[in-house]
Amino acid sequence: MSERKLGSVTYHEVDQDYFDKRGLRRHAGVTSLWALGVGAVISGEFYGWNYGLATGGFGGLLVAGVVMAIMYYGLVYSIAEMSPALPHTGGAYSFARSAMGPWGGFLTGLAENMEYVITPAVVVGAIGLLMQEIVGSLFDVTANPWWNSLPFWWAVFYVIFVWVNVVGIEATMRFTVAITVLSIAVLVFFFIATLVSGKFDASLWTNIPKGGGDALPAGGGPMFPFGIKGIFESLPFAIWFFLAIEEVPLAAEESMDPRRDVPRGSVLAMHTLLIAAILTLFINTGLPGGAFLFGGSAFPLLDGFKAIFAGEKIAYFFGLLFMIGLIASFFTIIYAYGRNTYSLSRAGYFPKFLSVTSGSRRTPHVALFAGAVVGYAVALFVFILQENDLGAKIVAALLNMAVFAAVISYILQSTSFVILRQKLPNIERPYRSRWGIPGAVVSGTLAAIALVSIFLNDAYRPGVYGVAVYYVLGVLYFAIAGRHRLVLSPEEEFALTQGEKGVPGQEAFVATTADQEAILGRGTGGGAPPPTSPPPMSPPSE
């Protein structure tokens, strides 16, 4: 492996055995990308959001949801512009690398990687618990033998859905579309069933008394039973309505037309999720039990089905329907951490073996396996804590661990958008954000507020501290070793040439070592800088 110095960064040149510079196989269209964005998030409409009712009441969660929707729209429109301009599988890392250099790229990529590895662990925990209850009740299984234990079910689902991702992008995208459509169908059925059942009662939105306490059977409590503080404490749970939609750009190298499909898929997914979030909050909370009951429910949608339909056996059937939404997010976020890990390893930020791909299928199987091992270990760690009666607060904190990592990446991605507009004004932007720089600034500011709000509730701090420690350890690794092992991946080549030579991997891209050194040095010690073309005509925003 040879080395060469470009500016202040030392890069390693590698053989094709290390990674395939052609990138990943292109089979994803706009429908697949829409499904990828919706599928990653859809479990947030099935569970998780409802804990905001217990911290802020219906009004508190509603306001928090509006604020977080604004944050996500600003983020999604920013990503929709950056992704086709920098169509690499690195996604957020790629944006930050071109905007803020290697350190910015690593800090953003690591935060997003933590989000995508932790979130499947949270989701598979719910899947295992639900499977254990269904099997135990249907077959009268007692004492939970090994084949009906939580660790067993976690392993089963990890093996199945990691395998589907390894099989190839065609199978992955087909399954993503199918499971996402099924998840939406379950939600639509739930909404219709609630409204025609005659059991919906809007007064139950406000059945939490001021300051908490016993439920008010007829409602009539305040919209904000926990005051302004409750709004801030509800922000992390409102994020669960939209968490992980930002993963769509990770499929840029697998998109058949990333210039067109990634923006359309991202924005359409956001519109879909906003509608689903509004209907879920208003309709689910209006069923018997209201905000008080659903604020502490492990599975609010399932408990909603139980409120609509009487009968033990049919409740188990709806438990299987509930499983569809969990599987959709579990599967699609496995895809996300695989691509995120692959891109960071391909560029040398993570250990190089993580970017090895599987022969002709060219799927990042090592990255997929590694993320599964880490995610399973997180779930198992929580299980062990539960066995020792120490896990109650940790389990609650798990929901915020992924949010902590996510909002850090959101702040850095919003910052990247602003810097790229100023630093690289001449790169081709097939799509322009309709919210522009103000939208990115608002999004980053709201993400920073959400980051602070995570620490307001004592029950969630232990897990967040754990993620923070892991983040610091990652930074130390990069400072000591990672930054000295970078590789000229497509993301790095684009950053080095500042986009003035085109996009690596496309026919129009031509950039020699001298070109890269010239751009880095801006004519000092590396030759004359390349000519700068005038800005292209800005296409209309969508």
N, C-alpha and C positions, 0 to 999 in steps of 0.2 A: 504494500500500500504506500503510495507516494504522497508527498505533501507539497503544498505551494501556498505562499502568502499572498493574500489579497487585502490590501489596506492593512487594518490592524487584526485581521482574522486569519487564522491558519486553517486551511481546508485539506481534507484527505480525499484523494481520488481512489475509487474502488472499481472492482470488476462487476460485470453484469450478474455474477453469482450473488452479489450483495443485494441489489435491488434492480428491478426492471425499469429503466428510464422511460420506457414507453408509457408507464403509468398503469392504471387498472383498466379492465375491459369496459367498453362503453355500451351499456344496454338500458340506461335509465332515461325515461321520457318524463314529461311534465307531470303525468298522472302518478308515476312512481315517486317522484320527488314530493308531490303534494301528500301522498300516502306516507312517505317517510317522515315528513314534518308532523302530520296529524297523529300518526301511529305512535311516535315517540312520546307524545304528550297525553294521549287520550286516557290513560289510566288516572291522570289527575282529575278527570271528571267523574271517576268511579270511586275514588277515595283520596284522602289527604287534605283536600281543600276544606273539608268540613271542620277540622280542628280550629279554623279561624272563627267559627261560630262561638266556640267556648272561650276564646280570648278577646273577641271584639263584638260579639253579638251579630245579628243580621246586618244592621246598619254599618257596623265597623268593618265587617268582611266585604260588604258591598262597596264601600268607599275604597278600601284597600284594593279590591278587584279592579275598579276603574283606574286607579293610579298605576297599578301594575300592567294593565292593558295598554295604557299610554306608553309606559316604559318599553314594552315589547314591540309595539308598533314602530317606535323610533329605532329600536334595535334591528327589527326585521327589514325595514326600508334601507337602513344603512348596510346591512349584510347583502341585501338584494343588489345594491350598487357595487359593493366591493367584490363579491364572488365572481361575477362574469368578467370583471376587470383583472382578477387574479384567480383564474379557474384551476386551483390546485386542490388536492384532497386534504391539504393541511388546514383549510378553513380558517378559523380564528388565528391560529399560529401564523399562517401565511400572511394575513392582513397585518398583524402586529410586527412581524419580522420586517416587512417592507417599510413600515411606518417608523418603528422604534429600534430597529437593529436586533441582534441576537438575543440580548437580554429581554427586550420586550416580547419577542417571539416565544422565548422559553416560558416566561412568567404567564403569558396568556395561554399557551398550549398546555402547561402543567395544570392550571386551574380548570380548564375544560376537561382534561383527562380525568382529574379527580371526580368531577361531576358525573362523567359518563361511566366510570367504574363503580362509584358508590350507588348511583340510582338503580341499576339492575339488582344490586344486593338488597335494597329496600323493597323493591317490587317482588323479588323472588321470595322474600320473607312472607309477604302477604299471600302469594300463591301457595307456598307450602302449608301455611296455616289453614287456608281454605280447603285444600286437598285433604289434609288430615281430618278435618271436621266432616267433610262429605263422605269419605271412605269409612270413617269410624261410625257414622250414623247409618249409612245405607247397609253396611255389612255387620253391624253390631260388634265392631272391633273395640276391645277394651285394652287398657294399659299401653296403647301405642307401641306395638313391636317395631323392630328396626325398619321393616318395609313400609311402615306408616308413620315414620318419624319425620320431623322437619328437615334434618340434614339429608335424609334420603330423598325427599321430594325436591329439595334445592338442587341436589346433584343431578337428578333425572332431567329437570327442566334446563339446567345449564348445558348438559350433554346434548340434548335434543336441538336446542336453538343455536348453540355454537356450531353444531354440525351443519345445520341448514345454511348458516352464513359461510361456512367453509366450502360447501358444495359449489357455490358460485354466485355471481351477481344476478344471473337470470332467475335462479330459484329464490334468492333473497328478495328481489323486487316483486316477483309474483306473489310470494307469501305476504309481503308487506302490504300490497294493495288489497289482497283478500282479507287479511285479519283487520285492517283498518276499516274497510267497508262494513265488515261484520260488527265491529265495535260501535260504529255510528248507528247501525241498524238497531243494536241493543238499546242505545240511548233514545233513539226515536220511539221505539216500542215502549220504553219506560215512560217517556213524556206523555204519549197518547194514553197509555193505560192509566196514568195518574189522573189526567184531566177527565176521562170518561168514567172513572170509578166512583166519583162523587165524594171521595175522601179528602180531596184537596181543600185546605182552609188557609187563606192568606194570613189570618190572625195568628197562626202558629209561628209566623216569622219572628214575632216579638213575645215569646213566652218565657224569656229569661228576665228575672227581676233585676232591678238596678243593683249593681255590685255583686251579682250572682245569688245563689240560693236555690230553693226548691222551684220546680217548674210552675208556671202560671197556666192552669188547664185551659183557660179560655183566651189566653194571650193577653194583649193589652199592655205589655211591658214596654220599656223604652227601646227605641231603635239602636241606641248606643248605651247599653247597660254598663259598659266598662269605660265610658268616656273616650277622650281623645287618645289616651294611652292604648286603648283597645284596638284602635285603627292601626297604630304602628306595630303592635304585637301580631296583628293579622296579616301583615304584608308577606311574611315568608310563606304562609299557607295560600294566599292569593296567587303567589308565583306558581304554585303547583297546577293551576289552570293552564299554564303555558310553558312550563319548564321543559327544555330540550328542543324546542322548535328550531333553535339556532343550529341544529346539526345538519340541516339540509345542504349547506355548502360542502360538507365532507364528501358528498357524492359528485362533486364537480368533475373529477377526472373520469367518472363513470357515466356522466350525462352525455346523451347523444348530441345535445346542443346547449352547453352550459350558458352561453350568452343569452339565450332566450328562456330556457326551461327553469334554471335555478331561481331567477327573480319571480317568475310566474308561480312556480311551485311554492316558494316561501310565502309570498303575499297571500295566495289563495288558502294556504294552510292556516295562516293567522286569522283570516276572515272566518274560516270554518270553526276554529277553536274558540273565537270570541262568541259566536252564536251558541256553541255547545256550553260554554261557561255560564252565560246568562241564563239559559234555560235550566241548567243543572242547579244553580244557586236558588232560583226562584221556585222551581217546581219541587225539587227534592225536599227543600226545607219546609214546604207547606203540607207535608204528609203528617199523619198522626205521630205525635211526639215532638214535632217541630224543631226549632233551633236548639232547644235544651237537649233533646235526645240525640239528634244527629251530630251535635257538637262533640260528643264523646264516643261516637260510633266508629268501630274499626272498619266497617264496610257500609257506608251510608246508602249506596245504591241498592245493595242487597237487602238491607233493613227496610228500604223503601218498598221493594218488591214484596217483602213479607207483610208490610202494612196493607198492601193492595190485595194480595191473594192469600186467602187462608188455606191451611193444609200443609202438613209437614213435608210430604214427598215433593210437592211442587216447589217448595222452598229450595230443595236441593237442586232441582232443575235450574232455577234461576241463579243458584250458586255457580253452576257451570257457565251460564251466560255472563255472569260477573267476571268469570275467569278470562273471557275473551279480551276484555279491555286491558287486563293486567298483562296478558301474553303479548298483546300488540306493543305495549311500551317496552316490556322486557326484551323482546326480540329486536326491535328497531334500535334500542340504545346499545345493545350488544354490537350491532353494526357500527354504531357511532364510535364506541371506544376502540374498536378494531381499526377503523380508518384513522382516527386521531393518533393512536399509538404508532401505527405504521408510518405516518408522515413525520412524526417527531423522531422516530428511529432512523428513517431514511435520510434525514438531514443531520444525524449524529447527535441530536439533543438527548435521546434515550439510547441505551445500549443497542449496538448494531444488529444483534440477532433477532430483535423484535420486528424488523422490516423484511424478513425472509418471506417470500410468497410461495404459493403451492403450485409450482409447475405451470401447466397450460391454463389452469383456471385463474391463476394470478390473484388469488385471494390471500390476504394477510393472515394466514392461519396461526402463525406463532403469536402475533399480537392478540388474536381472538382467544387463544388458549390462555395466554398470560393474564389477560383481563378477567377471564372466568375464574382463574385460581385466586386472584386477589379479591374479587367480589365474593366468592364463596367463603374465603377466609374471614372477611368482614362479617358476613352473615353468621358464620360459625362462632366468631368471637362474641357477638351479641347473644347467641343461643347459650353459650357457656355462662355469660353474666346472668342470664335469666335463671339458669339452673341454680345459681347461688343467690337468688333473690336480690340481685344488684342491678337488674337490667331494665327496670321500668322507666327510669329517666333516660337511659341510653337509647331505648327503643323510640321514645318520643323525639329524642335529639337526632336520630337518624334522618328524619324527615327534613331537618334543617342542615344536615351536613352537606348534602348535595347542593342545597340552595346557597350555602356559604361559598362553595367553590364556584358556582354558576355566576353569582353577582360580581365576583372578582373579575371573571372573564368578560362580563358585560361592560364593566367600567373600562377595561382595557380595549375591548373592541370598539366601543364608542369613541374613545380617545384616538384609536387608530384611524377611524373614519375621518375625523377632523384633521389629523396630521397628513393623511394621504391626499386630502383635497388641497392642502397647502404645499406639500412636499413634491407630489407627483401630479401636477395639474394637467399634464399632457398625455398621460396614458389613456388608451381607448376605454371609454366607459359605455358599454352597450345599453346600460340602464342607469338612469339618474334617480336618486331618492327624491320623492316628492316632499319629504320633510327636511332634506338637506342638513347642513351643519346645525341649525337650531334643534332639529329632531334628535341628532346624536348627542348634543349637549344635555338636553332634557333627559334622554334615556340614561346617560351615564350618571347624571345627578340623582335620579330616582333610584338607580341601582346602588349608589353609595348610601342613600337613606335606608334602603332595604338591608344593606350589609350591617349597618348600625343596629337596626331593629332586631336582628337575630339574637343579639346579646341582651335584650330586655327581659327575656323569660328565663329564669334560673333553670328550669327543667331541661332546656335544650343546650345549655352551655357546655357540658362535658364533651358531647360528641363534636361540637364545633371546635373546641380547643384541640381535640384530637386531630381533626382535619388541618387545623392551623399549624400544628407541630409537623405533620407530614409535609405540608407545603414548604415550611422552613427547611426541612431536611432536603427536599428536592432542590431548593435554591442553593444550599450548601454543596450538593453534588455537582450542580452546574458550574458553580464558582471554582470548585477544585478540579473537576475532571471534564465535565461535559463540554464546556466552551472551547476546549482544546482539541476536540474530536469531530468538528463539524465536517459535513460532506456536501459537495455541490449537487444537491437535489434540485428539482425544478423550482421549489419555493426560494431556495438560496440564490439560484441563478437569476431569477426575476428581481430579487432584492438588490443583488449586486449591480445589475445593469439598469436598475431603477425603471424597468419597463420600457426603456427606450429602444430595445432590440426586439420587442415583441414578447410572446409568451413561450417559455421553454416547452418543447414537445410539439409545437406547431411548426408547419413548414416555413413560415416567414421568420422564425427565430434564428438569428445569426449573431453570435457574440463570442469573440475570441477572448483569450486571457488578457490580451492587451486592451481590448475594449472594456473589460471589467475593471482592470486596473486604472484605466483612464477615467472612468466614471467615478471610481472611488477617490482618486486623487484630484479629480477636476483639473487635469492638465499639469499637475505637479508631480514629476517623477514617473508619470505613466503615459506620456503622450498627450496629444491634444484631445479635449473632450469631444464626444460625438455631437453632431448637430442635433438641435432640438426642433422637432416638428411642431407646427402650430397646433393648438388644441382642436380636436375634431368637433364637428357640430354636435351639440348636446341633443341626444334623442329625447323625445317627450317622456315624462314619467308616466307610469301606469297606475 
